[in-house]
Each structure stands twice: as C-alpha cells, then as structure tokens.
Amino acid sequence: MRKELDISTFEDLLDHYPYRYFDRTQLTKIAAINEQTEYAQITGTLVNITEEGDKWKKRLVATLYDDTGRIELLWFQGAQWMKKNLKENERYIVFGKVGLFNGSYNIVHPEIEVWNAETARPGMQPVYSTTEKLKVKGITNRSFAKLTQALFEKIKPGDITEVLPADMVRQYNLCNRYDALRWLHFPDSEDHERVARYRMKWEELFISQLMIARLRLQHTAQPGWRFEKVGDNFNNFFKLHLPFELTNAQKRVLREIRQDTATGKQMNRLLQGDVGSGKTIVAVMAMLLALDNGFQACIMAPTEILAQQHYFSISELLADMGIAVKLLTGNIKGKARKEILKGLADGSIPIVVGTHALIEESVQFKNLGLAVIDEQHRFGVGQRARLWKKNEMPPHVLVMTATPIPRTLAMTLYGDLEISVIDELPPGRKEIKTVHRKDALRMGVMEFLRKEVDIGRQVYIVYPLIEESEKMDYESLLAGYEQVKIWFNENKYRIAMVHGRQEAGERERNMQRFVKGEADVLVATTVIEVGVNVPNASVMLIESAERFGLSQMHQLRGRVGRGADQSYCILLTGNKLSDESYKRIQIMVSTTDGFKIAEQDLAMRGPGDMYGTKQSGILKFKLADIVLDGAILEETRKAAQQMILQDPGLNLLQHLPIKNMLVQQGKQSHWGKIS
C-alpha cells in the first residue's frame, strides 16, 4: 500500500478518505439500465466466467443476471486473480460505471463482493480508491473498510490530536477532529457526513492559508533595497520615448511598484495582464526606476525565443536613450559570453535579458536591484530562489504572467505575493474576431487563410498534442502539414513547421523564419502558446479545437491581434461535439476577456488541470475544492491572518499542534519562497 497509495501508517489510513458511499438498499434492476444510467449497483448471480483473447491480451468476461435481465462484466487487468476468486452461480453485489458496446450494456472493472449478511447491511458504506495492483493482491474496497473499522474499534477520541484551537472550533461551528474522521469513514447519517466533510475541508484550506500567511510575513519582514527617487531615466522615458500613452491600469501598477520599492522591504509582486495588455512597458519602467537608484535589472524568460523577443522589444524601446541592454542565453558562448559576464560584474551592463542561464553560478552582478520573471509558473521554486542570492540583499521581484488567474486561485497559488492587474488593453487595439467552423466548411476556411496571406499577412495553424495520444497526434500534425502544402503551393508560399520532437536548433530556426517574415504559414503544436510576438500575423486557426482547454485556446488566440490590422481566430472542430466541448467553443466565441475565460475554465476543469499544479503539492487537497469552496477559503484566509497576527511564530500552547502539522506538511510539499 505504501508504493501504490502512499499509505504506511495508521494516520495515513485515516487520511485515505472514501470518495463516495453506497447504500446497499439502493439497487438497480438490470432491465432499468438505459442511456441515462451512469453508475449502477446491481445484485445478481454470476455465470459464464471465461477468459478470452490471446496470451498477452487476456481479459476475463462474466455474465451477471437478475430476474429482469443480464449484463456483461469485464476485467482487462488482474484477470487471473479475479478468475480464481469468482465462483460460478454465486450471488454477488456489483457496482460500476455502465458502458455500451455493440448495443449491449457492460461494466468494466466493477467493484464486486459476495452478497451475504455483512455486505447486505443497510446504511451508508464507504467506497475507497484502490489500484488494480492492490486488487490483484486481494486488497479491495472491502479490505480498506475492514482495516479502518478495526482501527476505529481500537482508538479513543483522545488518540486523535485536535489540531485546531478550541476557541476556533467553537467560533466556526466545527465538529471535533475524532468525530470528523469517524463520520467521514462511517457516517451514520447524511447529516453527519456533511458536517465531517465541512470540518476536514475547513482544516485543509486553513492549513494552506496559514502557510501562505507565514510566507507573506517572511516577505514583509525581508529587508529590501530602497529606491528613493524617480530620476532622469524614468522621467525622460515617460516624457519623450513612450510609444503610446499609458492606460490608467498601467499607471496604477507603476504607482504600486513605486510604493513597494520605496519602503525598504523587498517587493514581491505578481503582475497579471491579459495577452497584449502592455506588461512589458510596465516592466521596462520598473527597470528604469532601478537604474535611477544605482541598481541593475534583469528579466528572465522561460524559453530562448521569449528571451529574444523581450531583448528586441526592450532594446527598441530604449534605443534612443543610450542604455545598454544585453541578451544572455545558453546559446551565447565564448568571447561574447565573457564580455557580458564582465559587464554584469563591473556594472557597465545595466539591463540583461535572459533565460535560466541568468541564475548560473558564473553570472555575478555588481548591484542587482530588480528581477523581473516572465511566465512564472514555468520556473521551479529552486530556480527562482537562486536569483535571491545575486546580491547581498535579495533584489525586488516582479513576476509577470499572461495567464489570467481567478481570484480564488490567486489567493491559493500566489497568496504570499501582492497582486497587480492590468485590466485595460492599450488604445487602438482591434478586438480579435473569433468564429467557430465545423470540418464540413474546411474548404472555405483554407480559402480565407490564403486570401489573408495574399494581402501580405501571416497565419498560424495549430494542432493539438496531448501525452495520452502523442503518437497519433504527431501523425495528424504531419498529415496536416502535407494537407496545408496542397492549399499553399510551395512554389508560391513559404511554410514552416514547429513541434516538440524537433531538435531545439531546428525548432528555433523555423520559429525565427516566421518571426522575421520569411515564412507565410506556421504549422505548429502548442509550443507557440506563450509570448511569441509577430505583429503581421492576422489569423490563428486552431485545428480540432474541441480538444483544447479554454485557457489554452485563449493563449493561442493572443498570438494574433498584435498589429493594427483586423485579426481572426478560427476554431475548427469535428462535425459532432460533446456538450462540454460545445460550451467551451461558445465561451471562446462570446468573449475575449481572459479573466472571464479563466473563471469559466476553473469551474469546468478545476485548478490542477489548468495550472499544471496537480502534482505540485500546492493544490493537493483531498476534500476541498477551491472553486466550490470559495466561501470556506475566504473564511480560512481571515482566520489564518488573524492567528499569524496574534502569534507570528505559532509558539502559544494552543497553536503547537497546528505548528507541528505545518512542519510535517512543509517536509512533503514544494512550498517555499515563490521568488
């Protein structure tokens, strides 16, 4: 169990909660199963237990019948063990997801137990997640229930440490921890199950908010460089070199940065702004503020191509001011690299743009005062922490992301950072027109793309690529590339292709061809999702759009609409769509507001999927759901802040149990200084 489910102590067993319950009295007759039946609990007699298939692809098939009909049960894993343990003509109770194959209903890998006095007991019975490997070894749902039941017979309320202070349990009307655990595993009523679940959700969210409150305290206590003045660099740029007037949102964010950097405490600020909202200008002006106060500044991007784009755009913005801007990536070697390292060490290079090459040991700054980190979720905590060591006091940190983060999620993921939002687009930007087209209209779509290219524009054609079907996806990408060549004759048009299986150098060259206007069409996977800036590109065609998440489609759409011309995003799908896919497509067509889209995506998919944090330890809640439990999240945040205010070190007697729990959690998770 240790290997499969990370259970090695009694405490782990108590923390392995049931994911649902069943009432043995709630049975479905086989004849009553129809297309609307998602799960069914059936009792009946098992017959025709047979193994089918060849040596390597054996499966076990059996038939369960009751007085109204029959249904097929199938096992693709652990077939031999199941065969040994199932008996012909024995009565069983079966639970599982109902499937349909060749017009007949079936249940694959059902939960199955002999029907007897114990299993037929009425009331809510727990169902635990297990694995096929454990099932093969005979550790079934029933085993978990028996083990946990035996454990509760041995322990008393005093054996379970209450981690929340008594006054908090009273204030928030929570049940005690022993009752919560007992009722979660073996509820004697729906009411008790609800009360227990609420208590343990509250505890989970409270601990996460307490961790964040402590991080925030560390940050606010962390001394930082004081930027005392707004000098010539900042003022000249603002008065003479701004390419367009700042929006009110940009001005507000600059004021916030100015206030943070003047306090003598280290700034840790997250800057959220939708694609094309003008975050780079804000970052440049923050860097000029650092220069005005005698410091250097750096901007770190997750990929070589993004670093190059920042370098070109920042160099262009500062070209008339005589400020040296250099680019440092893994590809810059030899004499050029030595010169950059020397310039950073002696202070003659005030601004450097780079990839994670910036955090290497050999890169030393004379006086780094501000580090800007772009697309922060792509950097590991350890990588970011190394930036702290680039000066005797850590530099101020500005984290930028173009991924709009809903408020509840921002509180959980980035609760220790101050948050700024640019919620206005610069004037003169035309809204991207988004349309949905089905495969049957492909010809018209391709003709439209060709017309755009003929008037001098460039177009993206993006294919899905997901791990589960990677091989097939690459095949359809290559087949798509061949199809594109039919529409765009290579004698007249120039096509480039970019995907993850290419050598980094080849991928980079193809990308640069498109960036420089040497290719009219870019056929790609989602490697171009973030940051690529080609103002001349006017159409984003997303192939098999039904297979993309909302946030991903929104990020891809943000690759166009960067110039003065009208831009388009075409969502091309199959002719038949599931309800959920149709809903996602409709949301995309109806709005270009990244925050609205992020809220909808969070509601539809959950946080782990959206932000790739499923395995990060940050959002590994067993019961809580930050979308559905927003009210509890808000309440626990206030309670955590209050506790830290009252007892920053958690040294009061009533806070020691929660402190011990935090120490344990800290060892297991990746919580740490975000920058």
C-alpha positions in Angstrom: 0.0 0.0 0.0 3.0 2.3 0.6 4.0 2.2 -3.0 0.6 2.3 -4.6 -1.3 4.8 -2.3 1.4 6.2 -0.1 -0.1 4.5 3.0 2.4 3.3 5.6 0.9 4.4 9.0 -2.4 4.3 10.8 -2.6 8.0 10.3 -2.2 7.6 6.5 -5.0 5.1 6.6 -7.3 7.5 8.4 -6.4 10.2 5.8 -7.4 7.9 3.0 -10.9 9.1 2.8 -13.8 7.3 1.0 -14.5 9.1 -2.3 -18.2 8.2 -2.1 -20.7 6.0 -0.2 -23.3 3.5 -1.3 -26.4 2.3 0.4 -26.9 -1.4 -0.1 -30.6 -0.9 -0.3 -30.3 1.3 -3.4 -30.3 -1.3 -6.1 -30.9 -1.0 -9.8 -32.7 -3.8 -11.8 -30.7 -4.7 -14.9 -33.8 -4.1 -17.2 -34.0 -0.5 -15.8 -30.5 0.4 -17.1 -30.6 2.9 -20.0 -28.5 5.6 -21.8 -29.0 7.9 -18.8 -27.6 5.4 -16.3 -24.0 6.5 -15.4 -23.4 4.2 -12.4 -25.3 1.1 -11.3 -25.4 -1.0 -8.2 -26.8 -4.5 -9.0 -27.2 -7.7 -7.2 -27.5 -11.0 -9.2 -26.0 -14.4 -10.0 -22.7 -14.7 -11.8 -22.3 -17.2 -14.7 -20.2 -17.9 -17.8 -16.8 -16.8 -16.2 -14.4 -17.2 -19.1 -11.0 -15.9 -20.2 -10.9 -14.5 -23.8 -8.1 -13.2 -26.0 -4.6 -14.4 -26.7 -1.7 -14.8 -24.2 -0.7 -11.2 -24.0 -4.2 -9.6 -24.2 -6.3 -11.8 -22.0 -9.5 -10.5 -20.5 -12.0 -12.0 -18.1 -15.7 -11.9 -19.1 -18.6 -12.9 -16.9 -22.4 -12.5 -17.0 -24.4 -11.2 -14.1 -28.2 -11.8 -14.3 -31.1 -10.9 -12.1 -34.9 -11.6 -12.5 -35.1 -8.9 -15.2 -32.1 -9.4 -17.5 -28.3 -9.8 -17.8 -25.3 -7.6 -18.1 -21.6 -8.4 -19.1 -18.8 -7.7 -16.6 -15.2 -7.3 -17.9 -11.7 -7.3 -16.4 -8.7 -6.4 -18.6 -6.2 -6.3 -15.6 -5.8 -8.9 -12.9 -7.9 -11.3 -14.9 -6.3 -14.5 -13.5 -6.7 -13.3 -9.9 -10.3 -12.4 -10.5 -11.0 -15.8 -12.1 -9.5 -17.6 -9.1 -11.7 -15.7 -6.7 -15.0 -15.6 -8.5 -17.4 -18.5 -8.3 -20.0 -19.7 -10.8 -23.6 -19.4 -9.7 -22.7 -17.4 -6.6 -24.8 -14.3 -5.7 -22.8 -11.0 -5.9 -23.3 -7.3 -5.4 -21.7 -5.3 -8.2 -21.1 -1.5 -8.6 -19.5 0.3 -11.5 -19.7 2.6 -14.5 -22.1 1.5 -17.1 -20.7 1.3 -20.7 -22.3 0.4 -24.0 -20.6 -1.8 -26.6 -22.2 -3.2 -29.8 -25.7 -2.3 -28.4 -25.2 -4.2 -25.1 -24.6 -2.7 -21.7 -21.5 -3.7 -19.7 -19.4 -2.8 -16.6 -15.6 -2.8 -16.9 -13.6 -3.5 -13.7 -16.6 -3.4 -11.4 -16.4 -3.4 -7.6 -17.7 -6.9 -6.8 -18.4 -8.6 -3.5 -20.3 -11.8 -2.4 -23.8 -10.9 -1.3 -24.2 -12.0 2.3 -25.4 -10.8 5.7 -22.5 -8.4 6.1 -22.4 -6.9 2.6 -26.2 -6.6 2.5 -26.2 -4.5 5.7 -28.3 -1.3 5.1 -26.8 2.2 5.7 -24.0 4.2 4.0 -21.0 2.1 3.2 -17.7 3.7 2.3 -16.0 3.3 -1.1 -12.2 3.8 -1.2 -10.0 4.4 -4.2 -7.6 1.5 -4.7 -5.5 0.3 -7.6 -5.6 -2.7 -10.0 -2.3 -3.9 -8.5 -3.7 -3.9 -5.0 -7.0 -5.5 -6.2 -4.9 -8.3 -7.8 -3.3 -8.9 -4.3 -6.7 -9.1 -2.7 -6.7 -5.6 -1.2 -10.1 -4.4 -2.3 -12.5 -1.7 -1.1 -13.8 -4.2 1.5 -10.3 -4.6 2.9 -10.0 -0.9 3.4 -13.3 -0.7 5.1 -12.4 -3.7 7.4 -9.0 -2.2 8.3 -10.4 1.2 9.0 -13.3 -0.3 11.0 -10.8 -2.3 13.1 -8.7 0.8 13.7 -11.7 2.8 15.0 -12.5 -0.1 17.4 -9.0 0.3 18.9 -8.7 4.1 19.2 -10.5 6.5 21.5 -11.2 10.2 21.0 -8.1 11.2 22.9 -5.9 9.3 20.5 -6.7 11.7 17.7 -4.9 15.1 18.2 -7.2 18.1 17.7 -5.0 20.4 15.7 -7.3 23.5 15.7 -7.6 25.6 18.9 -10.7 25.0 20.9 -11.9 28.6 20.6 -11.6 28.3 16.8 -13.6 25.1 16.7 -16.3 26.9 18.6 -16.2 30.2 16.7 -16.5 28.5 13.3 -19.0 25.9 14.5 -16.8 22.9 13.5 -17.1 19.3 14.9 -14.1 17.8 16.7 -11.4 16.0 14.7 -12.2 12.5 16.0 -15.9 12.7 15.1 -15.0 14.2 11.7 -12.7 11.3 10.8 -15.1 8.7 12.1 -18.1 10.2 10.3 -16.1 10.6 7.1 -15.3 6.9 7.0 -18.5 5.5 8.6 -21.3 8.1 8.6 -24.4 7.1 10.5 -26.4 9.8 8.6 -26.0 12.1 5.7 -26.0 15.0 8.1 -23.0 13.6 10.0 -21.2 13.0 6.7 -21.8 16.6 5.6 -20.6 18.1 9.0 -17.5 15.9 8.9 -16.6 16.8 5.3 -17.1 20.5 6.1 -14.7 20.3 9.1 -11.9 18.5 7.2 -12.3 20.8 4.2 -12.0 23.8 6.6 -8.9 22.3 8.1 -7.2 21.7 4.7 -7.9 25.2 3.5 -6.9 26.7 6.8 -3.5 25.0 6.8 -2.8 26.1 3.2 -3.8 29.7 4.1 -1.6 29.6 7.2 1.3 28.5 5.1 0.7 31.5 2.8 0.2 33.9 5.7 3.6 32.8 7.1 5.3 33.2 3.7 3.8 36.7 3.4 5.1 37.5 6.9 8.6 36.3 5.8 8.4 38.5 2.7 7.2 41.6 4.5 9.9 41.1 7.1 12.6 40.6 4.4 14.6 43.8 4.1 14.9 45.2 0.6 16.8 47.9 -1.3 15.2 51.3 -1.1 14.5 53.1 -4.4 14.4 56.6 -3.0 13.9 58.6 -6.2 12.3 58.8 -9.6 15.2 60.0 -11.7 16.1 61.0 -15.3 15.9 57.6 -16.9 12.3 57.1 -15.8 11.2 60.7 -16.4 12.8 61.0 -19.8 11.3 57.7 -21.0 7.9 58.7 -19.7 8.0 62.2 -21.3 9.9 61.6 -24.6 10.1 57.9 -25.5 6.8 56.2 -24.6 5.4 54.7 -27.9 1.8 55.3 -26.7 0.1 56.8 -23.7 -0.1 54.6 -20.7 -3.6 53.2 -19.7 -4.9 54.0 -16.3 -4.3 50.4 -15.3 -0.6 50.6 -16.3 -0.3 53.9 -14.3 -1.9 52.3 -11.2 0.5 49.3 -11.3 3.5 51.6 -11.7 2.3 53.5 -8.6 2.1 50.2 -6.7 5.6 49.2 -7.7 6.9 52.7 -6.8 5.4 52.4 -3.3 6.7 48.9 -2.8 10.3 49.7 -3.7 10.4 52.8 -1.5 9.6 51.0 1.8 13.0 49.4 2.5 11.3 46.0 2.3 11.7 43.5 -0.5 8.9 43.8 -3.2 7.3 40.5 -4.2 4.6 41.4 -6.7 2.6 39.4 -9.3 1.6 41.4 -12.3 -1.3 39.8 -14.2 -2.3 41.1 -17.5 -4.1 39.6 -20.4 -2.2 38.9 -23.6 -1.3 42.2 -25.3 -2.2 44.4 -22.2 1.2 46.1 -22.1 3.0 44.4 -19.2 6.4 44.8 -20.9 6.2 48.6 -20.8 5.5 48.4 -17.1 8.5 46.1 -16.5 10.8 48.4 -18.5 9.7 51.4 -16.5 10.3 49.5 -13.2 13.8 48.6 -14.5 14.4 52.3 -15.3 13.4 53.1 -11.7 16.1 50.6 -10.5 18.7 52.2 -12.8 17.8 55.7 -11.4 18.7 54.4 -8.0 22.1 53.0 -9.0 21.0 49.4 -9.5 21.0 46.8 -12.3 17.9 45.0 -13.5 17.3 41.7 -15.2 14.3 40.0 -16.9 14.2 36.2 -17.0 12.0 34.3 -19.6 11.3 30.6 -19.7 12.5 30.0 -23.3 15.1 31.2 -25.7 12.6 32.6 -28.1 10.8 34.6 -25.4 14.0 36.0 -24.1 15.0 37.1 -27.6 11.6 38.8 -28.1 12.0 40.7 -24.8 15.5 41.6 -25.8 14.4 43.0 -29.2 11.4 44.9 -27.8 13.3 46.4 -24.8 16.3 47.3 -26.9 14.0 49.1 -29.4 12.2 50.9 -26.6 15.5 52.2 -25.0 17.4 52.6 -28.3 17.3 56.5 -28.2 18.3 56.6 -24.5 21.8 55.1 -24.8 21.1 52.4 -22.2 23.0 49.1 -22.8 20.7 46.1 -22.9 22.3 42.6 -23.4 20.9 39.1 -24.0 22.3 36.1 -22.1 21.0 32.6 -23.1 22.6 29.2 -23.2 23.4 29.7 -26.9 25.7 32.7 -26.2 29.2 31.3 -25.8 32.9 32.2 -26.0 34.1 35.8 -26.2 30.5 37.3 -26.4 29.6 35.5 -23.2 32.8 36.5 -21.4 32.1 40.2 -22.2 28.5 40.0 -20.9 29.7 38.4 -17.7 32.4 41.0 -17.2 29.9 43.9 -17.9 27.4 42.5 -15.4 30.1 42.1 -12.7 31.5 45.6 -13.2 28.1 47.2 -13.6 28.7 48.6 -17.2 25.7 46.5 -18.3 22.6 47.9 -16.5 19.9 45.7 -18.1 20.2 42.0 -19.1 17.5 39.8 -20.6 17.9 36.0 -20.4 16.7 32.5 -19.8 17.5 30.4 -16.7 21.2 31.0 -17.8 20.9 34.1 -15.6 20.8 32.0 -12.4 24.0 30.1 -13.2 26.8 30.4 -10.6 29.1 32.2 -13.1 26.7 35.1 -13.6 27.5 37.7 -11.0 26.0 41.2 -10.8 27.7 44.3 -9.4 24.4 45.5 -7.8 21.2 43.7 -8.9 18.1 45.6 -7.6 15.2 44.3 -9.6 14.5 40.8 -11.1 11.5 40.5 -13.5 10.3 36.9 -14.0 8.1 36.3 -17.0 5.6 33.4 -17.1 6.4 32.4 -13.6 4.7 29.1 -13.5 7.3 27.7 -15.8 10.1 28.1 -13.3 10.7 25.8 -10.4 10.9 27.3 -6.9 14.6 26.3 -6.6 15.4 28.2 -9.8 13.7 31.3 -8.7 15.3 31.2 -5.3 18.8 31.3 -6.8 18.0 34.8 -8.1 17.8 35.9 -4.4 21.5 35.2 -4.0 22.6 37.6 -6.7 23.1 40.4 -4.3 23.9 40.7 -0.5 20.2 41.6 0.0 17.6 40.0 -2.3 16.5 42.1 -5.3 12.9 43.3 -5.7 10.9 40.7 -7.6 8.2 41.4 -10.2 6.6 38.3 -11.5 4.6 38.7 -14.8 2.0 36.3 -16.2 -0.3 36.4 -19.2 -2.4 33.6 -17.8 -5.3 35.3 -16.1 -5.8 33.8 -12.7 -9.2 33.8 -11.0 -9.2 35.5 -7.6 -9.9 32.3 -5.5 -7.0 30.6 -7.2 -4.7 33.6 -7.0 -5.3 33.6 -3.2 -4.2 29.9 -3.0 -1.3 29.9 -5.6 0.1 33.3 -5.0 -1.4 34.4 -1.7 2.1 35.4 -0.5 2.5 37.9 -3.3 0.9 41.3 -3.7 -1.2 41.2 -6.9 -1.5 43.9 -9.6 -3.8 43.5 -12.5 -3.7 45.3 -15.9 -7.3 45.1 -16.9 -7.3 47.5 -19.9 -6.0 47.0 -23.4 -3.9 49.8 -24.9 -6.0 52.1 -27.2 -6.2 51.3 -30.9 -6.1 47.6 -30.5 -8.9 45.9 -32.6 -10.7 43.0 -30.9 -9.9 39.7 -32.5 -12.9 38.2 -34.3 -13.4 34.6 -33.2 -15.6 32.2 -35.2 -16.4 28.5 -35.0 -16.4 26.4 -38.1 -17.0 22.7 -38.5 -14.9 20.4 -40.6 -17.5 20.4 -43.4 -16.6 24.0 -44.0 -12.8 23.4 -44.1 -12.5 24.5 -47.8 -13.9 27.9 -47.1 -11.6 28.3 -44.1 -8.5 27.5 -46.1 -9.5 29.9 -48.9 -9.9 32.6 -46.3 -6.4 31.9 -44.9 -5.0 32.1 -48.5 -6.6 35.5 -49.1 -5.0 36.8 -45.9 -1.6 35.6 -47.0 -2.1 37.0 -50.5 -2.5 40.5 -49.0 0.7 40.1 -47.1 -0.4 38.7 -43.7 0.9 35.6 -41.9 -1.1 32.8 -40.4 -0.7 30.2 -37.6 -2.2 26.7 -37.9 -2.1 24.9 -34.6 -2.7 21.2 -33.9 -3.4 19.6 -30.5 -0.8 17.5 -28.8 -1.5 15.6 -25.6 0.5 12.9 -23.9 -2.1 10.2 -23.9 -2.3 10.2 -27.7 1.1 11.6 -28.6 2.0 9.2 -31.4 -1.4 9.7 -33.1 -1.2 13.5 -32.6 2.2 13.7 -34.3 0.9 11.7 -37.2 -2.1 14.0 -37.6 0.2 17.0 -37.4 2.4 15.6 -40.2 -0.6 14.7 -42.2 -2.0 18.2 -41.6 1.3 19.7 -42.8 1.0 17.7 -46.1 -2.6 19.0 -46.4 -1.5 22.6 -45.9 1.0 22.2 -48.7 -1.8 21.3 -51.0 -3.6 24.5 -50.1 -0.5 26.6 -50.1 1.6 25.7 -53.1 5.3 25.6 -52.1 6.3 27.3 -55.3 4.3 30.4 -54.2 4.0 30.2 -50.4 6.6 29.6 -47.6 5.6 27.2 -44.9 7.4 26.4 -41.6 6.7 23.7 -39.0 7.5 23.7 -35.3 6.9 20.9 -32.9 8.4 19.3 -29.7 10.2 16.4 -31.4 12.4 18.6 -33.5 16.0 19.4 -32.4 16.0 22.7 -30.4 18.1 24.3 -33.1 15.8 23.3 -35.9 12.7 24.4 -34.0 14.3 27.7 -33.2 15.3 28.3 -36.9 11.8 27.6 -38.1 10.3 29.8 -35.5 12.7 32.6 -36.4 11.7 32.3 -40.1 8.1 33.0 -39.1 9.1 35.8 -36.7 11.2 37.5 -39.4 8.5 37.2 -42.0 10.4 34.6 -44.1 7.5 32.1 -43.8 3.9 32.9 -44.5 2.3 29.9 -42.7 3.4 28.3 -39.4 2.1 24.8 -38.7 2.7 24.0 -35.1 1.7 22.3 -31.9 1.1 24.3 -28.8 4.8 25.1 -28.3 3.9 28.6 -29.5 1.3 29.1 -26.8 3.1 31.8 -24.8 4.8 35.0 -25.7 5.5 34.8 -29.4 5.1 38.3 -30.9 4.5 38.6 -34.7 2.5 41.8 -35.4 2.0 40.8 -39.0 0.2 37.5 -38.1 -3.5 38.0 -38.5 -5.1 34.5 -38.4 -4.9 31.8 -35.7 -6.5 28.6 -37.0 -6.9 26.1 -34.2 -7.4 22.5 -35.6 -9.5 20.1 -33.5 -10.4 23.0 -31.2 -12.7 20.7 -29.2 -9.6 19.0 -27.8 -8.2 22.2 -26.3 -8.9 23.7 -22.9 -10.3 27.2 -22.7 -7.2 28.9 -21.3 -5.0 27.2 -23.9 -7.2 28.4 -26.7 -7.2 31.9 -25.2 -3.4 31.9 -25.0 -3.2 30.8 -28.6 -5.6 33.5 -29.7 -3.4 36.0 -28.1 -0.7 35.3 -30.6 -2.6 37.4 -33.2 -4.1 40.9 -32.9 -0.7 42.4 -32.1 -0.6 44.7 -35.1 -3.0 47.4 -36.4 -4.9 45.0 -38.8 -8.1 43.2 -38.1 -7.2 39.7 -36.7 -9.1 36.5 -36.6 -9.2 33.3 -34.6 -10.9 30.3 -36.3 -11.9 27.3 -34.1 -12.2 24.3 -36.5 -13.9 21.3 -34.9 -15.3 17.9 -36.0 -18.9 17.9 -37.1 -20.1 16.3 -33.9 -19.3 17.9 -30.5 -20.0 16.8 -26.9 -22.0 19.2 -24.8 -18.9 20.3 -22.8 -16.8 20.9 -26.0 -19.6 23.0 -27.5 -19.8 25.0 -24.3 -16.1 25.8 -24.4 -16.2 26.8 -28.0 -19.2 29.1 -27.3 -17.4 30.8 -24.4 -14.4 31.5 -26.7 -16.7 32.9 -29.5 -18.6 35.1 -27.0 -15.7 36.9 -25.1 -12.0 37.9 -25.4 -11.8 38.7 -21.7 -9.1 36.4 -20.3 -10.4 36.7 -16.7 -14.0 35.7 -17.7 -12.5 32.7 -19.6 -10.2 31.8 -16.7 -13.2 31.7 -14.2 -15.2 29.5 -16.6 -12.2 27.2 -17.2 -11.6 26.9 -13.5 -15.2 26.0 -13.0 -15.1 23.4 -15.8 -11.7 21.8 -15.3 -10.5 22.5 -11.7 -7.3 24.1 -10.7 -4.9 21.2 -11.0 -5.6 20.8 -14.7 -5.5 24.5 -15.5 -2.2 25.4 -14.0 -0.3 22.1 -14.1 -0.2 22.1 -10.3 -1.9 18.7 -9.9 1.4 17.2 -8.6 2.9 20.3 -7.1 1.7 19.9 -3.5 0.2 23.4 -3.6 -3.3 22.3 -4.6 -3.2 18.7 -3.4 -6.4 19.0 -1.4 -8.1 15.7 -0.5 -11.5 17.1 0.0 -11.5 20.9 -0.6 -12.3 22.3 -4.0 -11.2 26.0 -4.3 -13.9 26.6 -7.0 -16.8 25.2 -5.0 -15.5 26.1 -1.6 -14.7 29.7 -2.2 -16.6 30.8 0.9 -14.6 28.5 3.2 -11.4 29.7 1.5 -12.3 33.3 2.3 -13.2 32.4 5.9 -10.0 30.4 6.5 -7.8 33.1 5.0 -9.1 35.6 7.5 -8.7 33.1 10.4 -5.1 32.3 9.3 -4.2 36.0 9.0 -5.7 36.6 12.5 -3.7 33.8 14.0 -0.4 34.9 12.5 -1.0 38.5 13.6 -1.7 37.2 17.2 1.2 34.7 17.3 3.6 35.0 14.3 5.8 32.1 15.5 2.9 29.9 16.4 4.5 29.4 19.8 1.4 29.7 22.1 0.5 26.4 23.7 -2.9 26.2 21.8 -1.1 26.7 18.5 1.6 24.0 18.9 -0.4 21.1 17.3 -1.0 23.1 14.1 2.6 24.2 14.1 3.7 20.5 14.2 1.3 19.7 11.4 2.7 22.6 9.3 6.3 21.3 9.8 5.2 17.8 8.6 3.4 19.3 5.6 6.3 21.5 4.8 8.6 18.5 4.5 6.3 16.9 2.0 5.3 19.8 -0.3 7.1 22.3 -2.5 6.0 25.4 -0.6 8.8 27.9 -0.4 9.6 31.4 -1.3 7.9 32.0 -4.6 10.6 34.2 -5.9 
